């Protein structure tokens, strides 16, 4: 997995996804840290554009791992 950028512009990133310039986008809410410290869950969105079943499974795995890593970093206050 190679992170190619971080952006506040979800629509522009979604357009890059649709043009197949990127394979996957992770949408984290701006208040994720506040929710974590107050004991609330945050919804993290994962979007990808893939029809190939093998690449679909890979995208799902990558998304799952990203959420695990975010949870681990947050529990250790590493963000």
C-alpha positions in Angstrom: 0.0 0.0 0.0 1.3 3.4 -0.9 -0.3 6.5 0.5 -0.4 9.1 -2.3 -1.9 12.0 -0.4 -4.1 13.3 2.3 -6.8 15.7 1.5 -9.7 17.6 3.1 -11.6 17.6 -0.3 -13.7 14.4 -0.4 -15.3 15.3 -3.7 -11.9 15.8 -5.5 -10.5 12.6 -4.1 -13.6 10.7 -5.1 -13.2 12.1 -8.7 -9.6 10.8 -8.6 -11.0 7.4 -7.6 -13.5 7.5 -10.4 -10.7 8.4 -12.9 -8.8 5.4 -11.5 -5.9 7.6 -10.5 -6.1 6.0 -7.1 -7.4 2.6 -6.0 -8.8 3.3 -2.6 -9.8 6.3 -0.4 -10.3 6.4 3.4 -12.7 9.0 4.7 -12.0 9.8 8.4 -14.3 12.3 10.2 -12.6 15.5 11.4 -13.7 14.8 15.0 -12.2 11.3 15.3 -9.8 12.2 18.1 -12.5 14.0 20.1 -14.9 11.0 19.7 -12.1 8.6 20.8 -11.2 10.6 23.9 -14.9 10.8 24.9 -15.4 7.1 24.4 -17.5 7.3 21.3 -17.1 5.5 18.0 -16.3 7.2 14.7 -17.4 5.9 11.3 -14.6 5.7 8.9 -15.6 5.4 5.2 -13.7 3.3 2.7 -14.4 3.7 -1.0 -12.8 1.9 -3.9 -13.6 1.3 -7.6 -12.9 -2.3 -8.5 -14.8 -5.0 -10.3 -12.1 -7.7 -10.4 -12.9 -10.1 -7.5 -9.3 -10.6 -6.6 -8.6 -6.9 -6.4 -11.9 -6.4 -4.7 -10.8 -8.7 -1.9 -7.4 -7.0 -1.7 -9.1 -3.6 -1.3 -11.3 -4.9 1.4 -8.3 -6.4 3.2 -6.4 -3.1 2.9 -9.4 -1.2 4.3 -9.7 -3.6 7.2 -6.0 -3.3 8.0 -6.1 0.5 7.9 -9.0 0.6 10.4 -7.0 -1.8 12.7 -3.9 0.4 12.5 -6.0 3.5 13.2 -7.6 1.9 16.2 -4.1 0.8 17.5 -2.6 4.2 17.0 -5.6 5.9 18.8 -5.4 3.5 21.7 -1.8 4.4 22.1 -2.4 8.1 21.5 -0.1 8.1 18.5 -2.1 10.4 16.2 
